[in-house]
């Protein structure tokens, strides 16, 4: 049973003016396997929302649905009013995606990849590179930008992937395990940047296994287990509903048992 922290009407409909991501009773099956079952939640504009769940819970499948890579078996999934699958070309203009393992073209430098991507978005390449130059410096990638991206460390690939996600100034950032491969210092830089982007009005949905990062960054969380939502809503309300336990304890409590009917 879902430990809902919001009223059902608030969850399903949200604030019509502020809601950016809307997911209503979404199910995704692969043959006989049900990866997601009746997933419902919304993410208002300007919110940092953490998507939590054990390995195999369905987080990456949900992200692929949001990106229009997969079509839901049933249910409604929309971003800024666009159907995530049927309107996926329009959706890609307003969403920036950072996969867990970014893959880049062989024998292209980081700079060439950024310039190529800017051109593919129809952006002025020179102006775009000038606009993201401060972020490149913040991520400490400037000295490696002319090296082959395939030779980057995992952490450097994550930084380049974030730059690619930000090129077209999307309304929504979807980040799959964004700090995997980053050292402690780079993680702090990364999350300071994410916080700054949210303050500028970006909406951010990210998955992570690091509960302290969720506690530090997120106003809201969605917890899924075995393809089902087991909790959703404001982080403070989630804690209050569990006697103000720490987030790791709450997470383990919510995901320790089966949620299947």
C-alpha positions in Angstrom: 0.0 0.0 0.0 1.3 3.4 -0.9 2.3 5.6 2.0 0.9 8.8 0.5 1.9 12.0 2.1 -0.3 14.2 -0.1 -4.0 14.0 -0.7 -4.9 11.9 -3.7 -6.4 14.9 -5.5 -3.3 16.9 -4.9 -1.1 14.1 -6.2 -3.1 13.3 -9.3 -3.9 16.8 -10.4 -1.3 19.0 -8.6 -1.5 22.7 -9.0 -2.5 23.0 -12.7 -0.5 26.2 -13.1 2.7 24.9 -11.4 2.8 21.2 -12.3 5.5 20.3 -14.8 5.7 16.5 -14.6 2.4 14.5 -14.4 2.3 10.8 -14.1 -1.0 9.1 -13.6 -1.5 5.3 -13.2 1.4 4.4 -15.5 2.2 0.8 -16.0 5.0 -0.6 -18.2 5.3 -4.2 -19.1 7.9 -6.1 -21.1 6.1 -9.3 -22.1 5.1 -11.1 -18.9 7.3 -8.9 -16.8 5.7 -5.8 -15.2 8.4 -3.2 -14.6 6.2 -0.5 -13.3 2.7 -0.9 -11.9 0.2 2.0 -11.6 2.8 4.7 -10.9 1.3 8.1 -10.0 2.9 11.3 -8.9 3.5 14.9 -10.0 6.4 17.3 -9.8 5.7 21.0 -9.6 7.9 23.5 -11.4 11.0 24.6 -9.5 11.1 21.5 -7.2 14.0 19.2 -6.6 12.5 15.8 -6.3 14.4 12.6 -5.4 13.4 9.3 -6.9 14.5 6.6 -4.6 14.4 2.8 -4.9 16.5 -0.3 -4.6 18.3 -1.6 -7.7 15.8 -3.0 -10.1 12.9 -1.0 -8.6 12.1 0.6 -12.0 13.8 4.0 -11.8 15.6 3.8 -15.1 12.5 2.5 -16.8 10.6 5.5 -15.5 13.3 7.8 -16.8 13.1 6.2 -20.3 9.4 6.7 -20.3 9.9 10.4 -19.4 12.3 10.7 -22.3 9.9 9.2 -24.8 12.3 6.3 -25.4 9.6 3.8 -24.2 5.9 4.0 -24.5 3.8 3.2 -21.4 1.6 0.1 -21.5 -1.1 2.2 -19.9 -1.6 5.4 -18.0 -0.7 9.1 -18.6 2.7 10.6 -18.6 3.2 14.2 -19.6 5.8 17.0 -19.2 4.6 20.6 -19.4 1.4 19.4 -21.0 3.1 17.3 -23.7 2.6 13.6 -23.9 6.0 12.1 -23.1 5.8 9.6 -26.0 3.5 11.0 -28.6 5.0 14.5 -28.3 8.6 13.3 -27.6 10.2 15.7 -30.1 8.7 18.6 -28.3 9.5 17.1 -24.9 13.2 16.8 -25.8 13.3 20.6 -26.2 12.3 21.1 -22.6 14.0 18.2 -20.9 17.7 17.6 -20.2 18.8 14.0 -19.4 21.9 12.8 -17.8 22.1 8.9 -17.9 24.0 6.9 -15.3 26.6 5.9 -17.9 27.0 8.7 -20.6 28.3 7.4 -23.9 30.0 9.7 -26.4 31.1 9.6 -30.0 34.6 8.1 -30.6 37.4 10.4 -31.5 35.6 13.6 -30.6 36.8 16.0 -28.0 34.6 17.2 -25.2 34.4 20.6 -26.9 33.5 19.0 -30.3 30.7 17.0 -28.7 29.3 20.1 -27.0 29.5 22.1 -30.2 27.9 19.3 -32.3 25.1 19.0 -29.8 24.5 22.7 -29.7 24.2 22.7 -33.5 21.8 19.7 -33.3 19.6 21.7 -31.0 19.6 24.6 -33.5 21.5 26.8 -31.2 24.1 29.4 -32.0 27.2 27.4 -31.3 29.6 30.3 -30.4 27.0 32.0 -28.1 26.1 28.7 -26.5 29.7 27.9 -25.7 30.2 31.3 -24.2 27.1 30.9 -22.1 28.1 27.6 -20.6 31.8 28.6 -20.1 31.2 29.6 -16.4 29.6 26.1 -15.8 32.6 24.4 -17.5 34.9 26.3 -15.2 32.7 25.5 -12.1 32.9 21.8 -13.0 36.7 22.1 -13.5 36.5 20.6 -17.0 38.0 23.5 -19.0 41.5 22.0 -19.0 40.3 18.7 -20.5 37.7 20.0 -23.0 40.0 19.5 -26.0 40.9 15.9 -25.0 39.0 12.9 -26.5 35.9 12.3 -24.4 36.2 8.5 -24.6 39.4 8.8 -22.6 37.7 10.8 -19.8 37.3 9.2 -16.4 33.8 8.2 -15.3 33.5 11.4 -13.3 34.6 13.6 -16.2 32.0 11.9 -18.4 29.4 12.7 -15.9 30.4 16.3 -15.9 30.3 16.4 -19.7 27.0 14.7 -19.7 25.6 17.4 -17.4 26.8 20.1 -19.7 25.1 18.4 -22.6 21.9 18.2 -20.6 22.1 22.0 -19.9 23.0 23.2 -23.4 19.4 24.1 -24.4 18.4 25.5 -21.1 15.7 22.9 -20.4 12.8 23.4 -17.9 13.3 19.9 -16.5 16.5 18.1 -15.7 16.3 14.3 -15.3 19.5 12.9 -13.7 20.1 9.2 -13.3 22.5 8.6 -10.4 24.3 11.9 -11.2 27.2 11.5 -8.7 28.3 8.0 -9.6 32.0 8.2 -10.4 32.5 11.7 -8.8 34.9 12.2 -5.9 33.8 14.0 -2.7 34.9 17.5 -3.9 33.3 17.1 -7.4 30.1 15.8 -5.7 29.8 19.0 -3.6 30.5 21.1 -6.7 27.9 19.2 -8.7 25.2 19.6 -6.0 25.9 23.3 -5.4 25.3 23.7 -9.2 22.1 21.8 -9.0 20.9 23.9 -6.1 21.7 27.0 -8.0 19.9 25.8 -11.1 16.8 25.1 -9.0 16.9 28.6 -7.5 16.9 29.9 -11.1 13.6 28.0 -11.8 14.8 24.6 -13.1 12.8 21.6 -12.1 15.0 18.6 -11.2 14.2 14.9 -10.8 17.1 12.7 -9.9 17.7 9.2 -8.6 20.4 8.3 -6.1 21.2 5.7 -3.4 22.8 8.4 -1.2 20.3 9.3 1.4 22.3 12.2 2.8 22.3 13.9 -0.6 18.5 13.6 -0.8 18.2 15.0 2.7 20.4 17.9 1.7 18.9 18.8 -1.6 15.3 17.6 -2.0 12.0 19.2 -0.9 10.1 16.1 -2.1 10.7 12.4 -2.7 9.1 9.5 -4.5 10.0 6.0 -3.3 9.4 3.0 -5.5 9.9 -0.6 -4.8 9.3 -3.6 -7.2 7.8 -1.2 -9.7 5.2 0.4 -7.3 5.1 3.7 -5.5 5.4 3.1 -1.7 5.8 6.7 -0.6 5.5 10.2 -2.2 5.3 13.8 -1.0 7.2 16.4 1.0 10.3 15.1 2.7 9.4 16.8 6.0 6.0 15.1 5.9 7.6 11.7 5.2 9.9 12.1 8.2 7.0 13.2 10.4 5.0 10.2 9.3 7.8 8.0 10.5 8.5 9.6 13.9 11.2 11.8 12.5 13.5 8.8 11.8 16.5 9.3 9.5 15.9 8.9 5.8 17.9 5.7 5.5 15.9 4.0 8.2 12.6 5.2 6.5 13.9 3.9 3.1 14.8 0.5 4.5 11.5 0.2 6.2 9.5 1.1 3.1 11.5 -1.2 0.7 12.1 -4.2 2.9 8.9 -6.0 2.0 7.1 -6.9 -1.2 4.7 -4.3 -2.6 3.1 -6.5 -5.2 -0.6 -7.3 -4.9 
